[in-house]
Amino acid sequence: MEAIQIGPGFAAEMRGVTLADVIDDDAAYAEVRAAFEKHSVLVFRDQDVSDDSQLAFSRRFGPPELTKVGSLGTGTHFVILTTIDKDGKVVPPDHRYAVRNKANQLWHTDSSFKSTPALTSLLSARIIPARGGETEYVSTRLAFERLDSELQKKLENSFAWHHYGHSRRKIAPDLATSEELAALPPQCWRMVWTNPVNGCKALYLASHAYAVEGMDPKAGEQLIDDLTAQATAIGTRYTHAWRTGDVVMWDNRATMHRGRPWPAHEARHMVRTTIQATAADGLESIRPPRQVAAE
């Protein structure tokens, strides 16, 4: 097994290993887990992937999320990201499936708007367009390292509020349904996540973040925007060009990502599983003090 670095200081392609190896072999899992902690984004090419194998692989890393209300796959462990309707046809650009894809083109980390955020997400390519539809990743660990020490210390003791409705309103006022908003109230998390395995610190940001605790609302949102711009600057990104059979997993504690557009008439069908963070993954390092969380 080899981990070949493919991004600017992060991201690696895993060679000589399959999903089945990790499912069945503790030693293979241990090597992949170590590579995950080091590289933050792992690419597995040419995988024979099914829903069952993807879920079994995902479970090796922790408890899988149940898909939220309002998403394709609600109540299962799968998020279906597709532009194909039930009749097998590509939906028009104004269809809800297509509009939701635009929200995924904002820089984000998965599930920061949930009461239990995510450790990792795994995305498999089932049907891909001939061109476009790439996914871009940045390392928020490296972004944190690039900040001056004074700002690092400030952010380690700062808390941001995240809300699903905030990011969706950037695309369309009614993109988040009333059912989704009721199920997903705002969440508050520390702006720096510490990895308990290696002690590395990473900015914890997303397009879902809308305010910084204790700051003027406009100033807090500007800080979030400025940090996001610095973290996603040209030269800091790994762009993944998908092939059928690809599986990519990423560390939501230490990365942000976004999808890129593709021709509206071309089909794209991807399947995501997401693993909840636990205390062993450093979850307690981002929990706010009780008095902050209660506001």
DRENLOMAR-591481 format. One line per field, with one value per residue (C-alpha): residue number from 1; residue in one letter; x, y, z negated. Coordinates in steps of 0.2 Angstrom, whole numbers. Layout:
nr (NUM, ...) .
rest (A, ...) .
xx (X, ...) .
yy (Y, ...) .
zz (Z, ...) .
END
This chain:
nr (1, 2, 3, 4, 5, 6, 7, 8, 9, 10, 11, 12, 13, 14, 15, 16, 17, 18, 19, 20, 21, 22, 23, 24, 25, 26, 27, 28, 29, 30, 31, 32, 33, 34, 35, 36, 37, 38, 39, 40, 41, 42, 43, 44, 45, 46, 47, 48, 49, 50, 51, 52, 53, 54, 55, 56, 57, 58, 59, 60, 61, 62, 63, 64, 65, 66, 67, 68, 69, 70, 71, 72, 73, 74, 75, 76, 77, 78, 79, 80, 81, 82, 83, 84, 85, 86, 87, 88, 89, 90, 91, 92, 93, 94, 95, 96, 97, 98, 99, 100, 101, 102, 103, 104, 105, 106, 107, 108, 109, 110, 111, 112, 113, 114, 115, 116, 117, 118, 119, 120, 121, 122, 123, 124, 125, 126, 127, 128, 129, 130, 131, 132, 133, 134, 135, 136, 137, 138, 139, 140, 141, 142, 143, 144, 145, 146, 147, 148, 149, 150, 151, 152, 153, 154, 155, 156, 157, 158, 159, 160, 161, 162, 163, 164, 165, 166, 167, 168, 169, 170, 171, 172, 173, 174, 175, 176, 177, 178, 179, 180, 181, 182, 183, 184, 185, 186, 187, 188, 189, 190, 191, 192, 193, 194, 195, 196, 197, 198, 199, 200, 201, 202, 203, 204, 205, 206, 207, 208, 209, 210, 211, 212, 213, 214, 215, 216, 217, 218, 219, 220, 221, 222, 223, 224, 225, 226, 227, 228, 229, 230, 231, 232, 233, 234, 235, 236, 237, 238, 239, 240, 241, 242, 243, 244, 245, 246, 247, 248, 249, 250, 251, 252, 253, 254, 255, 256, 257, 258, 259, 260, 261, 262, 263, 264, 265, 266, 267, 268, 269, 270, 271, 272, 273, 274, 275, 276, 277, 278, 279, 280, 281, 282, 283, 284, 285, 286, 287, 288, 289, 290, 291, 292, 293, 294, 295) .
rest (M, E, A, I, Q, I, G, P, G, F, A, A, E, M, R, G, V, T, L, A, D, V, I, D, D, D, A, A, Y, A, E, V, R, A, A, F, E, K, H, S, V, L, V, F, R, D, Q, D, V, S, D, D, S, Q, L, A, F, S, R, R, F, G, P, P, E, L, T, K, V, G, S, L, G, T, G, T, H, F, V, I, L, T, T, I, D, K, D, G, K, V, V, P, P, D, H, R, Y, A, V, R, N, K, A, N, Q, L, W, H, T, D, S, S, F, K, S, T, P, A, L, T, S, L, L, S, A, R, I, I, P, A, R, G, G, E, T, E, Y, V, S, T, R, L, A, F, E, R, L, D, S, E, L, Q, K, K, L, E, N, S, F, A, W, H, H, Y, G, H, S, R, R, K, I, A, P, D, L, A, T, S, E, E, L, A, A, L, P, P, Q, C, W, R, M, V, W, T, N, P, V, N, G, C, K, A, L, Y, L, A, S, H, A, Y, A, V, E, G, M, D, P, K, A, G, E, Q, L, I, D, D, L, T, A, Q, A, T, A, I, G, T, R, Y, T, H, A, W, R, T, G, D, V, V, M, W, D, N, R, A, T, M, H, R, G, R, P, W, P, A, H, E, A, R, H, M, V, R, T, T, I, Q, A, T, A, A, D, G, L, E, S, I, R, P, P, R, Q, V, A, A, E) .
xx (0, 6, 0, 5, 3, -6, -11, -2, 4, -11, -22, -15, -20, -20, -13, -12, -28, -46, -62, -64, -46, -50, -67, -59, -41, -37, -19, -26, -38, -24, -13, -27, -33, -15, -14, -31, -25, -9, -16, -34, -40, -38, -42, -46, -47, -55, -65, -79, -91, -109, -120, -116, -97, -97, -107, -96, -80, -88, -92, -74, -71, -86, -105, -113, -125, -144, -148, -157, -175, -177, -162, -163, -160, -169, -168, -155, -136, -134, -135, -140, -132, -140, -147, -157, -176, -186, -189, -170, -170, -159, -168, -169, -158, -172, -177, -174, -161, -150, -153, -147, -131, -127, -127, -114, -103, -100, -85, -90, -87, -101, -113, -106, -124, -129, -129, -115, -103, -94, -77, -77, -87, -85, -91, -92, -94, -107, -112, -101, -102, -90, -82, -85, -91, -74, -73, -60, -53, -42, -33, -39, -25, -12, -23, -21, -3, -1, -9, 1, 2, -8, -23, -21, -22, -38, -46, -43, -54, -67, -84, -94, -112, -117, -134, -140, -152, -138, -129, -145, -152, -136, -143, -162, -173, -183, -170, -171, -188, -197, -196, -177, -175, -186, -175, -158, -157, -141, -125, -110, -93, -75, -66, -51, -52, -37, -33, -30, -19, -6, -10, -12, -25, -36, -48, -66, -76, -90, -102, -115, -105, -114, -108, -94, -99, -96, -93, -103, -113, -106, -88, -90, -97, -83, -70, -77, -77, -59, -53, -62, -54, -37, -40, -46, -33, -27, -12, -19, -32, -33, -45, -52, -57, -69, -69, -82, -77, -68, -71, -64, -64, -60, -58, -71, -61, -47, -53, -66, -73, -84, -92, -89, -103, -105, -116, -134, -139, -126, -131, -121, -125, -114, -117, -111, -109, -104, -97, -101, -86, -84, -74, -60, -59, -57, -75, -74, -60, -73, -88, -92, -94, -112, -116, -111, -120, -136, -138) .
yy (0, 17, 35, 46, 65, 73, 90, 106, 99, 88, 75, 58, 44, 27, 14, -5, -5, -8, -4, -23, -23, -10, -19, -36, -32, -23, -19, -11, -1, 5, 11, 20, 28, 34, 41, 50, 58, 64, 69, 74, 69, 51, 46, 28, 25, 11, 4, -9, 1, -3, 5, -10, -9, 10, 8, -6, 4, 20, 10, 7, 25, 28, 29, 34, 48, 46, 58, 73, 78, 86, 76, 62, 47, 54, 41, 30, 32, 38, 56, 54, 68, 67, 76, 61, 60, 44, 42, 41, 58, 73, 86, 104, 118, 125, 108, 107, 94, 105, 121, 111, 107, 125, 126, 113, 124, 135, 131, 121, 107, 94, 94, 109, 114, 98, 94, 81, 87, 75, 67, 61, 60, 47, 51, 38, 42, 31, 42, 57, 70, 70, 86, 97, 92, 92, 94, 106, 104, 115, 111, 122, 114, 122, 138, 139, 137, 152, 164, 174, 168, 182, 178, 159, 162, 173, 160, 146, 155, 161, 152, 153, 150, 138, 137, 127, 140, 153, 144, 139, 157, 162, 152, 155, 162, 146, 133, 126, 120, 124, 106, 107, 123, 116, 100, 110, 124, 135, 127, 135, 127, 133, 140, 129, 110, 100, 83, 72, 60, 72, 88, 98, 112, 117, 131, 125, 135, 133, 143, 138, 149, 166, 174, 175, 174, 191, 201, 213, 203, 212, 211, 193, 188, 198, 189, 172, 178, 184, 168, 158, 168, 166, 147, 145, 156, 150, 138, 130, 119, 101, 98, 81, 76, 62, 45, 32, 20, 34, 35, 50, 53, 69, 75, 87, 93, 99, 103, 113, 108, 113, 105, 113, 115, 104, 105, 105, 92, 79, 67, 66, 53, 52, 44, 51, 43, 53, 48, 57, 64, 57, 61, 51, 62, 78, 83, 90, 102, 112, 111, 129, 133, 130, 149, 151, 136, 141, 157) .
zz (0, 4, 1, 15, 11, 25, 17, 11, -5, -8, 1, 6, 19, 10, 21, 18, 8, 10, 0, -3, -10, -23, -27, -30, -36, -53, -47, -30, -40, -52, -37, -29, -45, -48, -30, -33, -49, -39, -22, -26, -9, -2, 16, 20, 39, 49, 35, 37, 26, 21, 7, -4, -2, -4, -20, -27, -23, -31, -47, -50, -54, -65, -67, -50, -50, -46, -31, -36, -31, -14, -6, 6, -5, -20, -35, -27, -28, -10, -3, 16, 26, 43, 58, 64, 60, 56, 75, 78, 87, 83, 73, 80, 73, 62, 54, 36, 38, 49, 38, 23, 32, 33, 14, 14, 25, 9, -1, -16, -28, -30, -45, -54, -56, -65, -84, -80, -67, -55, -56, -37, -22, -8, 10, 24, 42, 50, 66, 70, 84, 99, 92, 77, 60, 51, 32, 25, 8, -3, -20, -34, -44, -32, -32, -51, -50, -38, -51, -62, -80, -88, -76, -79, -98, -96, -85, -96, -109, -97, -93, -76, -74, -60, -52, -37, -32, -31, -17, -7, -7, 2, 17, 15, 1, 0, 4, -14, -18, -34, -39, -37, -47, -61, -62, -61, -73, -74, -81, -90, -88, -92, -76, -78, -79, -87, -81, -96, -86, -80, -90, -73, -74, -59, -56, -57, -44, -32, -21, -35, -47, -49, -65, -78, -96, -105, -89, -80, -67, -52, -59, -63, -46, -38, -48, -42, -24, -26, -34, -20, -6, -14, -16, 2, 11, 28, 26, 10, 18, 24, 38, 40, 58, 56, 65, 63, 48, 39, 20, 11, -8, -17, -35, -39, -54, -43, -26, -16, 1, 15, 31, 48, 61, 76, 92, 87, 100, 93, 79, 63, 49, 33, 17, 0, -17, -32, -48, -65, -75, -92, -108, -101, -85, -96, -96, -114, -108, -98, -111, -117, -135, -141, -143, -125, -118, -127, -119) .
END
